[in-house]
Amino acid sequence: MSQTTNLDGKVVIVTGAGRGIGREIALLAAAEGAKVVVNDLGGSADGDGASAAPAEEVVAEIRKRGGTAVANFDSVAEPASANAIVKTALDSYGRLDGIVNNAGILRDAIFHKMSVADFELVVKVHLLGSFYVSHAAARLFRDQGSGSMVHFTSTSGLIGNFGQANYAAAKLGIVGMSKSIALDMARFNVRSNCVSPFAWSRLIGTIPTETEAQKARVAKIQAMGPEKIAPLSVFLLTDAAKDVTGQIFAVRMNEIFLMGQSRPVRSIHRSEGWSCQSLAEHGIPALKTAFYPLERSGDIFTWDPI
């Protein structure tokens, strides 16, 4: 383990920590001195099945490196099992200082072909799962007067993407939830922030590679390892980040972006009020030059990762 101790004595839960980004966060948190609850249901990328192996392997790796960790196999997608994840931290280490809501699944489909079940399940795992784990930890954080929550969002929600209405809705919902937590719990010294990762993972591996453009896009993403996401995510759990809350960050290789939050960009007024005709003739034309185009993440981040 590293000699740095930025999380010395702290207990941290990382959900979805059996693979990819979650695994790297768990390993680094342990290297920084944290006692880590490695949560992973061990299901497939679309949420089917379960296995103890991924979480157990990460715990074994942490212990091999001299760190402290325990495995948990509960799903984030139900209140009772989310409470059980938090209970694992308390039973094992007697306290809890931080949570990283990383667990997720993908069930992509063009909107008119997306099933109700696939929409609901993705929202349940990402948005409700983040809520359930955060809610289970919130009262502990309030009572001890400290705590940090790190939630994973995505540019699919912040900007847009094809075939991911379920995922985008959940990820943008997480942003709203995180800001509300930050506002509601600031008086208790509880922080809440979002991270939007650019990194190759098992979920990103579901992106189609049927065209040359798709193949080129995936090749660029494959070069971005999940270990690049861990430093910022772990930093947000430390006391050095005590003044950082309510923010949205994006991480792409060695780049870190502070993402914008919704604010008015242009306004119009009419002393006598608006009608459909005046909106058509004057109102919308006045606003139209400030409209956002139908862009995806790749249309905004057009340069190669640094």
C-alpha positions as CSV (number, residue, x, y, z in Angstrom):
1,M,0.0,0.0,0.0
2,S,1.0,3.6,-0.6
3,Q,2.6,5.6,2.3
4,T,0.1,8.4,1.8
5,T,-2.8,8.5,4.3
6,N,-5.3,10.9,3.0
7,L,-8.1,8.6,4.0
8,D,-6.3,7.2,7.1
9,G,-8.9,5.9,9.6
10,K,-11.9,6.5,7.3
11,V,-14.4,3.9,6.1
12,V,-15.6,4.0,2.5
13,I,-18.2,2.1,0.5
14,V,-17.6,1.8,-3.2
15,T,-20.6,0.2,-5.1
16,G,-20.0,-1.7,-8.3
17,A,-16.4,-2.1,-7.2
18,G,-15.7,-5.6,-8.6
19,R,-14.6,-4.3,-12.0
20,G,-13.6,-1.3,-14.0
21,I,-13.8,2.2,-12.5
22,G,-15.2,1.0,-9.2
23,R,-12.3,-1.5,-8.8
24,E,-9.7,1.2,-9.4
25,I,-11.4,3.5,-6.9
26,A,-11.5,0.8,-4.2
27,L,-7.9,0.0,-4.7
28,L,-6.8,3.6,-4.5
29,A,-9.0,4.4,-1.5
30,A,-7.4,1.5,0.3
31,A,-3.9,2.6,-0.8
32,E,-4.8,6.0,0.8
33,G,-5.5,4.4,4.1
34,A,-9.3,3.8,4.0
35,K,-11.1,0.6,5.1
36,V,-13.1,-0.3,2.1
37,V,-16.4,-2.0,1.6
38,V,-16.2,-3.5,-1.8
39,N,-19.8,-3.9,-3.0
40,D,-20.6,-5.7,-6.2
41,L,-23.6,-7.9,-7.1
42,G,-21.5,-9.5,-9.7
43,G,-24.1,-9.4,-12.5
44,S,-23.7,-9.0,-16.2
45,A,-23.5,-5.6,-18.0
46,D,-27.2,-5.6,-18.5
47,G,-27.9,-6.6,-14.9
48,D,-28.6,-10.3,-15.2
49,G,-27.1,-12.9,-12.9
50,A,-24.9,-12.6,-9.8
51,S,-21.5,-13.7,-8.6
52,A,-19.4,-13.2,-5.5
53,A,-16.1,-13.5,-7.4
54,P,-15.6,-9.9,-8.6
55,A,-15.9,-8.4,-5.2
56,E,-13.9,-11.1,-3.5
57,E,-11.1,-10.8,-6.0
58,V,-10.8,-7.0,-5.3
59,V,-10.8,-7.6,-1.6
60,A,-8.1,-10.2,-2.0
61,E,-6.0,-7.7,-4.1
62,I,-6.4,-5.0,-1.5
63,R,-5.3,-7.3,1.4
64,K,-2.4,-8.6,-0.7
65,R,-1.2,-5.0,-1.0
66,G,-1.5,-4.5,2.8
67,G,-4.9,-2.8,2.9
68,T,-8.1,-3.4,4.7
69,A,-11.3,-4.4,2.9
70,V,-14.5,-6.5,3.1
71,A,-16.7,-7.7,0.4
72,N,-20.5,-7.1,0.1
73,F,-22.7,-8.7,-2.6
74,D,-26.0,-6.8,-2.1
75,S,-27.9,-5.0,-4.9
76,V,-28.1,-1.3,-4.7
77,A,-31.5,-1.4,-6.4
78,E,-33.7,-2.2,-3.3
79,P,-33.9,-0.1,-0.1
80,A,-33.4,-3.1,2.2
81,S,-30.3,-4.4,0.4
82,A,-28.8,-0.8,0.2
83,N,-29.3,-0.6,3.9
84,A,-27.4,-3.9,4.2
85,I,-24.5,-2.4,2.3
86,V,-24.2,0.4,4.9
87,K,-24.7,-2.1,7.7
88,T,-21.7,-4.1,6.4
89,A,-19.5,-1.0,7.0
90,L,-20.9,-0.5,10.5
91,D,-20.6,-4.2,11.4
92,S,-17.1,-4.5,10.0
93,Y,-15.6,-1.2,11.0
94,G,-18.0,0.6,13.3
95,R,-18.4,3.8,11.2
96,L,-18.8,5.2,7.7
97,D,-17.2,8.3,6.2
98,G,-17.8,8.2,2.5
99,I,-19.7,6.5,-0.3
100,V,-19.1,6.2,-4.0
101,N,-22.2,5.4,-6.0
102,N,-20.6,3.7,-9.0
103,A,-22.8,0.6,-9.6
104,G,-24.7,0.5,-12.9
105,I,-26.0,-1.4,-15.9
106,L,-26.8,-0.6,-19.5
107,R,-29.8,-1.6,-21.7
108,D,-29.4,0.6,-24.7
109,A,-32.1,0.9,-27.4
110,I,-33.5,3.6,-29.7
111,F,-36.3,5.3,-27.8
112,H,-39.3,3.9,-29.8
113,K,-37.9,0.4,-29.5
114,M,-37.0,0.6,-25.8
115,S,-39.1,-1.6,-23.5
116,V,-40.7,-0.2,-20.4
117,A,-38.8,-2.9,-18.4
118,D,-35.4,-1.8,-19.7
119,F,-36.2,1.9,-19.0
120,E,-37.3,1.2,-15.5
121,L,-34.5,-1.2,-14.6
122,V,-31.7,1.2,-15.7
123,V,-33.3,4.0,-13.8
124,K,-33.8,1.8,-10.7
125,V,-30.1,0.7,-10.6
126,H,-28.5,4.1,-11.4
127,L,-30.9,6.7,-9.9
128,L,-32.8,4.8,-7.3
129,G,-29.7,2.8,-6.4
130,S,-27.8,6.0,-5.8
131,F,-30.6,7.3,-3.7
132,Y,-31.1,4.2,-1.6
133,V,-27.4,4.0,-0.7
134,S,-27.1,7.7,-0.1
135,H,-30.3,7.8,2.0
136,A,-29.0,4.8,4.1
137,A,-25.8,6.7,4.8
138,A,-27.3,10.2,5.3
139,R,-28.5,9.8,8.9
140,L,-25.2,8.5,9.9
141,F,-23.4,11.4,8.3
142,R,-25.8,13.9,9.9
143,D,-25.3,12.4,13.4
144,Q,-21.5,12.4,13.1
145,G,-21.4,15.8,11.5
146,S,-19.3,14.7,8.4
147,G,-19.4,12.6,5.3
148,S,-18.8,12.7,1.6
149,M,-20.9,11.3,-1.3
150,V,-19.5,10.8,-4.8
151,H,-22.1,10.0,-7.4
152,F,-21.4,8.9,-11.0
153,T,-23.2,10.8,-13.8
154,S,-22.5,10.7,-17.5
155,T,-22.3,13.0,-20.5
156,S,-25.1,10.9,-21.9
157,G,-27.3,12.9,-19.5
158,L,-25.3,16.1,-19.3
159,I,-25.0,16.5,-23.1
160,G,-26.8,13.7,-24.9
161,N,-26.3,10.4,-26.8
162,F,-28.2,8.1,-29.1
163,G,-30.1,5.0,-27.7
164,Q,-29.7,5.8,-24.0
165,A,-32.9,7.6,-22.9
166,N,-33.1,5.3,-19.8
167,Y,-29.4,5.9,-18.9
168,A,-29.5,9.6,-19.7
169,A,-32.6,10.2,-17.6
170,A,-31.1,8.3,-14.7
171,K,-27.7,10.1,-14.9
172,L,-29.2,13.6,-15.2
173,G,-31.5,12.7,-12.3
174,I,-28.4,11.9,-10.2
175,V,-27.1,15.4,-10.8
176,G,-30.3,16.9,-9.4
177,M,-30.2,14.6,-6.4
178,S,-26.6,15.3,-5.7
179,K,-27.2,19.1,-5.7
180,S,-30.2,18.7,-3.4
181,I,-28.1,16.5,-1.0
182,A,-25.4,19.2,-1.0
183,L,-27.9,21.9,-0.2
184,D,-29.8,20.0,2.4
185,M,-26.8,18.6,4.3
186,A,-24.3,21.4,4.1
187,R,-25.3,22.3,7.7
188,F,-24.0,18.9,8.8
189,N,-20.7,19.2,6.9
190,V,-21.9,16.5,4.4
191,R,-20.6,17.0,0.9
192,S,-22.1,15.6,-2.4
193,N,-20.5,15.8,-5.8
194,C,-20.8,14.2,-9.2
195,V,-18.1,12.7,-11.5
196,S,-18.7,12.0,-15.2
197,P,-16.1,9.5,-16.4
198,F,-14.6,9.0,-19.8
199,A,-13.1,5.5,-19.5
200,W,-13.1,2.1,-21.0
201,S,-15.3,-0.3,-19.0
202,R,-17.4,-3.3,-19.3
203,L,-20.5,-1.1,-19.8
204,I,-18.8,1.0,-22.5
205,G,-17.9,-2.3,-24.2
206,T,-21.5,-2.7,-25.2
207,I,-21.2,0.2,-27.7
208,P,-21.8,-1.0,-31.3
209,T,-18.8,-1.3,-33.5
210,E,-20.5,-2.0,-36.8
211,T,-19.2,1.1,-38.8
212,E,-15.7,2.5,-39.2
213,A,-16.7,5.6,-37.3
214,Q,-18.0,3.5,-34.4
215,K,-14.8,1.4,-34.4
216,A,-12.6,4.5,-34.3
217,R,-14.7,6.0,-31.4
218,V,-14.4,2.8,-29.4
219,A,-10.6,2.6,-30.1
220,K,-10.2,6.0,-28.6
221,I,-12.2,5.1,-25.5
222,Q,-10.3,1.9,-25.0
223,A,-7.1,4.0,-24.6
224,M,-8.7,5.7,-21.5
225,G,-8.1,3.4,-18.6
226,P,-10.4,3.3,-15.6
227,E,-7.5,4.1,-13.3
228,K,-7.6,7.7,-14.5
229,I,-11.0,8.2,-12.9
230,A,-9.9,7.1,-9.4
231,P,-7.7,10.0,-8.2
232,L,-10.4,12.7,-8.4
233,S,-13.1,10.3,-7.0
234,V,-10.9,9.4,-4.0
235,F,-9.8,13.0,-3.5
236,L,-13.4,14.0,-3.1
237,L,-13.7,11.6,-0.1
238,T,-10.8,13.3,1.7
239,D,-10.7,16.1,4.2
240,A,-8.7,18.1,1.7
241,A,-12.0,18.4,-0.3
242,K,-14.0,19.8,2.7
243,D,-15.0,22.9,0.7
244,V,-16.0,21.1,-2.5
245,T,-19.7,20.3,-2.7
246,G,-22.5,20.5,-5.2
247,Q,-20.1,20.3,-8.2
248,I,-20.1,18.3,-11.4
249,F,-16.7,17.1,-12.7
250,A,-15.7,15.2,-15.8
251,V,-12.5,13.2,-16.1
252,R,-10.9,12.2,-19.4
253,M,-7.5,10.7,-19.3
254,N,-5.4,13.4,-17.7
255,E,-8.0,16.1,-18.2
256,I,-10.4,17.2,-15.5
257,F,-13.4,19.4,-16.4
258,L,-15.7,21.4,-14.1
259,M,-19.0,21.1,-15.9
260,G,-21.6,23.8,-16.1
261,Q,-25.0,23.8,-14.4
262,S,-28.2,25.1,-15.9
263,R,-28.5,28.9,-15.9
264,P,-30.6,31.3,-18.1
265,V,-28.8,32.0,-21.4
266,R,-31.2,34.5,-23.0
267,S,-34.5,36.1,-22.1
268,I,-37.4,37.9,-23.9
269,H,-40.3,40.0,-22.5
270,R,-43.4,41.7,-23.8
271,S,-45.3,44.1,-21.6
272,E,-48.7,42.9,-22.8
273,G,-47.8,39.3,-22.5
274,W,-47.4,36.6,-25.2
275,S,-49.7,34.9,-27.6
276,C,-49.1,32.0,-29.9
277,Q,-48.8,34.4,-32.8
278,S,-46.4,36.8,-31.1
279,L,-44.3,33.8,-30.0
280,A,-44.1,32.5,-33.5
281,E,-43.4,35.9,-35.0
282,H,-41.0,37.4,-32.5
283,G,-40.4,35.3,-29.3
284,I,-39.0,32.1,-30.7
285,P,-37.0,33.8,-33.5
286,A,-35.4,36.0,-30.8
287,L,-34.4,32.9,-28.7
288,K,-33.5,30.6,-31.6
289,T,-29.9,31.8,-32.0
290,A,-29.2,30.6,-28.5
291,F,-30.8,27.2,-29.0
292,Y,-28.7,24.2,-28.2
293,P,-28.2,21.9,-31.2
294,L,-28.8,18.1,-31.0
295,E,-25.3,17.3,-30.0
296,R,-23.7,14.2,-28.4
297,S,-20.7,14.0,-26.1
298,G,-18.4,13.4,-29.1
299,D,-19.6,16.6,-30.8
300,I,-18.5,18.6,-27.7
301,F,-15.3,16.8,-26.8
302,T,-13.8,16.8,-30.4
303,W,-10.1,16.6,-29.5
304,D,-8.2,13.5,-28.6
305,P,-7.8,12.7,-24.9
306,I,-4.7,14.2,-23.3
